[in-house]
Amino acid sequence: MVSLSTVRTTKTPETLFATEPMNDSMPVILIVEDDEDSRVMLKILLGTWDYQVIEAENGEAAVQIAEEFCPDLILMDVKLPHLDALDTTHRIRESRKVSGVPVVLLSGCAGANYRDAASVAGGNEYLVKPLDFEELQNILGKYLHH
């Protein structure tokens, strides 16, 4: 097992794993997004707000990376390959190691039934795309005190 104090992200075929030193004083956010452009945009945005980022391209990888690196928050797209965000969130909530990590689900669907399903799965927040960056920043501030 590698500690966060000795890792940063590097791309492998299915996921992005950590491999360079990180700053222990900055909160770590796991971005779970299969669209590379969206992932890069979020990574750059969060970096400008002084957050560190680790990444996963699908739900199965997200569970594995979350358990290994214990992020401070998970930002996850609802539509993911291999394991959708609702099932991924449910697995995270069942994990003793990361069950308390806040999960913010991101979706292009604004309907109440989508929000309700996200809440039942264990999501803490639900944001509709395109993202309102001020709303995202407020939610991050609610869960990450830095």
Beta strands, then each sheet from edge to edge (+ up, - down):
strand 1: 9-11
strand 2: 16-18
strand 3: 28-32
strand 4: 52-56
strand 5: 73-77
strand 6: 103-107
strand 7: 125-128
sheet 1: 1+ 2-
sheet 2: 4+ 3+ 5+ 6+ 7+
end
